[in-house]
Amino acid sequence: MMTLELDDETAILLAQLAKQEHIGAVQLVKKALEEHATAMRNAAQPKDEFLTEFIKTLPDLPSFQGDPVDIQKAMRDEWD
């Protein structure tokens, strides 16, 4: 068990939030810590699936439609 010392403002806020949630202050702190730990774990996971999903959309983009040589020629001709 651990004892925490809170300043008056934080203690009042904790009591108000616990009352709003209809739970005890200890339960509220435990819930907040669990949510924070979950968020930290999710943030630390690699986002490879995002890149994979993005790559799947490339063939549908207008920039990747048509003959690659014609696309390059059109891009070069923009400066003429």
PAGUKE-739892 format. One record per atom (N, C-alpha, C, O, CB): x, y, z. Coordinates in steps of 0.001 Angstrom, whole numbers, padded with zeros to 6 digits, always signed. Glycine has a CB too. Layout:
XYZ ...
# end
This chain:
+000839-001173+000000 +000000+000000+000000 +000887+001239+000000 +001982+001240+000561 -000956-000004+001212 +000380+002306-000652 +001123+003545-000763 +000218+004698-000331 -000984+004682-000594 +001647+003753-002213 +000777+005654+000307 +000040+006852+000703 +000518+008015-000148 +001719+008246-000283 +000226+007158+002221 -000425+008740-000717 -000095+009899-001540 -000528+011164-000819 -001604+011222-000223 -000767+009805-002934 +000324+012169-000882 -000047+013468-000339 -000455+014357-001505 +000312+014563-002446 +001126+014106+000484 -001681+014883-001427 -002197+015746-002481 -002387+017151-001932 -002744+017340-000769 -003526+015195-003049 -002143+018127-002791 -002452+019489-002363 -003973+019631-002311 -004696+018800-002860 -001812+020557-003329 -004444+020662-001662 -005887+020828-001446 -006658+020885-002756 -007723+020279-002871 -006156+022089-000640 -006142+021598-003734 -006828+021742-005024 -007000+020381-005710 -008073+020078-006233 -006044+022705-005943 -005954+019575-005707 -006013+018259-006325 -006954+017339-005555 -007701+016571-006160 -004616+017643-006403 -006923+017409-004249 -007804+016577-003428 -009269+016931-003674 -010116+016040-003751 -007462+016742-001937 -009572+018216-003798 -010948+018642-004081 -011382+018151-005455 -012499+017658-005616 -011071+020180-004000 -010505+018284-006447 -010807+017820-007794 -011049+016315-007816 -011986+015842-008459 -009673+018185-008746 -010214+015573-007122 -010363+014122-007040 -011710+013760-006416 -012404+012871-006910 -009209+013503-006222 -012075+014430-005354 -013350+014153-004690 -014528+014490-005604 -015510+013748-005643 -013454+014950-003378 -014440+015599-006337 -015515+015985-007249 -015677+014973-008377 -016795+014572-008700 -015245+017372-007828 -014564+014562-008973 -014619+013596-010071 -015128+012242-009598 -015901+011586-010295 -013243+013439-010708 -014699+011829-008426 -015170+010554-007870 -016672+010610-007633 -017383+009639-007890 -014432+010220-006552 -017145+011733-007149 -018587+011890-006905 -019352+011846-008228 -020403+011211-008309 -018877+013223-006159 -018839+012510-009261 -019478+012499-010578 -019543+011092-011158 -020532+010722-011790 -018730+013420-011537 -018493+010310-010946 -018409+008948-011477 -019139+007938-010587 -019324+006783-010968 -016948+008539-011631 -019549+008386-009402 -020221+007510-008427 -019331+006340-008006 -019788+005207-007853 -021533+006975-009012 -018056+006650-007827 -017099+005654-007339 -016212+006320-006287 -016218+007542-006144 -016236+005061-008516 -015462+005519-005568 -014546+006060-004575 -013317+006662-005227 -013006+006372-006382 -014138+004982-003592 -012624+007498-004479 -011425+008153-004990 -010353+007140-005378 -009670+007311-006388 -010874+009122-003953 -010203+006086-004579 -009205+005054-004880 -009547+004358-006189 -008667+004104-007011 -009118+004023-003732 -010825+004049-006383 -011250+003402-007630 -011025+004319-008828 -010630+003859-009899 -012730+003000-007549 -011276+005615-008648 -011073+006567-009728 -009597+006657-010121 -009269+006690-011307 -011595+007941-009322 -008722+006697-009140 -007281+006745-009422 -006851+005461-010127 -006086+005508-011090 -006465+006945-008111 -007334+004328-009658 -006985+003042-010283 -007469+003010-011729 -006737+002577-012619 -007597+001859-009487 -008696+003463-011967 -009254+003494-013326 -008415+004399-014226 -008103+004035-015360 -010725+003979-013302 -008049+005578-013719 -007248+006523-014504 -005873+005936-014838 -005376+006096-015953 -007084+007851-013738 -005277+005266-013877 -003964+004657-014120 -004049+003528-015138 -003165+003389-015983 -003375+004131-012813 -005103+002722-015065 -005277+001643-016035 -005479+002194-017440 -004913+001677-018404 -006462+000759-015643 -006295+003253-017556 -006509+003871-018863 -005223+004481-019407 -004943+004391-020602 -007596+004940-018773 -004455+005092-018538 -003181+005687-018960 -002206+004596-019415 -001531+004754-020433 -002559+006517-017806 -002131+003503-018673 -001233+002405-019043 -001634+001805-020386 -000774+001492-021209 -001235+001315-017957 -002919+001648-020606 -003410+001117-021886 -003050+002061-023026 -002601+001612-024081 -004940+000901-021837 -003239+003351-022828 -002905+004330-023856 -001408+004313-024171 -001011+004429-025331 -003334+005731-023412 -000591+004169-023143 +000857+004120-023353 +001260+002866-024129 +002120+002926-025008 +001592+004165-022006 +000640+001737-023803 +000935+000492-024532 +000524+000627-025993 +001264+000217-026887 +000208-000715-023882 -000646+001197-026240 -001122+001356-027614 -000242+002318-028400 -000002+002107-029588 -002564+001848-027621 +000235+003362-027754 +001103+004329-028429 +002455+003725-028764 +003097+004127-029734 +001292+005568-027562 +002887+002759-027964 +004203+002152-028176 +004187+001072-029250 +005246+000656-029721 +004713+001565-026881 +003003+000612-029645 +002927-000439-030655 +003271+000130-032026 +002896+001259-032342 +001523-001081-030674 +003982-000643-032840 +004336-000159-034173 +003089+000060-035018 +002092-000648-034881 +005280-001147-034870 +003167+001042-035879 +002036+001401-036728 +002210+000843-038139 +001833+001501-039108 +001872+002922-036780 +002769-000350-038268 +003001-000948-039577 +001714-001113-040367 +001704-000953-041588 +003678-002287-039423 +000630-001433-039675 -000614-001656-040385 -001076-000388-041093 -001721-000481-042138 -001688-002145-039426 -000772+000779-040564 -001155+002021-041219 -000430+002160-042546 -001053+002498-043552 -000857+003224-040317 +000863+001910-042571 +001630+002008-043797 +001142+000981-044805 +001034+001281-045994 +003119+001819-043517 +000849-000218-044345 +000347-001268-045230 -000970-000849-045857 -001176-001027-047058 +000175-002586-044464 -001858-000296-045053 -003144+000151-045583 -002959+001295-046573 -003664+001358-047580 -004069+000586-044444 -002031+002188-046305 -001775+003303-047218 -001248+002791-048557 -001683+003259-049609 -000771+004294-046594 -000334+001852-048530 +000245+001321-049767 -000829+000668-050627 -000769+000735-051855 +001360+000307-049453 -001805+000040-049994 -002894-000597-050751 -003714+000423-051533 -004325+000072-052542 -003810-001376-049806 -003741+001686-051086 -004541+002707-051765 -003804+003368-052923 -004431+004057-053728 -004967+003761-050779 -002506+003179-053028 -001734+003872-054061 -002224+003613-055482 -002319+004565-056257 -000302+003471-053960 -002537+002385-055862 -002984+002176-057244 -004260+002937-057597 -004515+003184-058776 -003204+000709-057485 -005058+003309-056617 -006306+004021-056875 -006125+005530-056995 -007039+006220-057446 -007290+003724-055783 -004978+006053-056605 -004739+007490-056679 -004574+007932-058132 -003976+007212-058931 -003493+007872-055858 -005096+009103-058480 -004961+009588-059864 -003507+009695-060319 -003218+009524-061503 -005629+010943-060001 -002608+009971-059408 -001190+010108-059766 -000597+008806-060283 +000411+008825-060990 -000392+010585-058566 -001203+007684-059943 -000681+006389-060359 -001518+005760-061461 -001374+004569-061735 -000612+005455-059177 -002386+006528-062095 -003208+006026-063190 -002520+006323-064515 -001904+007376-064675 -004624+006655-063155 -002620+005418-065443 -002075+005646-066778 -000668+005103-066943 -000110+004451-066061 -002081+007111-067087 -000122+005402-068110 +001211+004928-068472 +002270+005757-067740 +002249+006985-067822 +001423+005003-070010 +003193+005109-067028 +004204+005852-066275 +005041+006802-067136 +005412+007884-066681 +005117+004886-065577 +005337+006406-068371 +006137+007257-069256 +005354+008519-069607 +005911+009616-069610 +006539+006492-070545 +004061+008363-069904 +003230+009534-070219 +003121+010469-069014 +003128+011691-069165 +001823+009090-070670 +003021+009893-067834 +002938+010694-066617 +004221+011502-066440 +004165+012695-066138 +002688+009794-065384 +005378+010860-066626 +006653+011575-066495 +006772+012688-067534 +007237+013784-067221 +007829+010599-066637 +006352+012407-068774 +006418+013418-069835 +005526+014603-069496 +005922+015755-069674 +006006+012812-071194 +004327+014324-069011 +003405+015407-068648 +003987+016246-067509 +003844+017469-067496 +002025+014832-068239 +004639+015589-066562 +005237+016323-065445 +006367+017224-065945 +006502+018364-065499 +005765+015343-064371 +007180+016707-066872 +008273+017518-067405 +007734+018686-068222 +008288+019785-068187 +009209+016660-068264 +006649+018441-068960 +006082+019478-069820 +005432+020608-069014 +005164+021674-069568 +005059+018865-070764 +005173+020394-067717 +004581+021435-066898 +005479+022662-066808 +004982+023775-066633 +004290+020903-065515 +006789+022480-066923 +007730+023588-066785 +008008+024308-068094 +008725+025309-068107 +009018+023087-066215 +007458+023821-069184 +007701+024470-070473 +006771+025629-070707 +006847+026282-071748 +007561+023480-071595 
# end
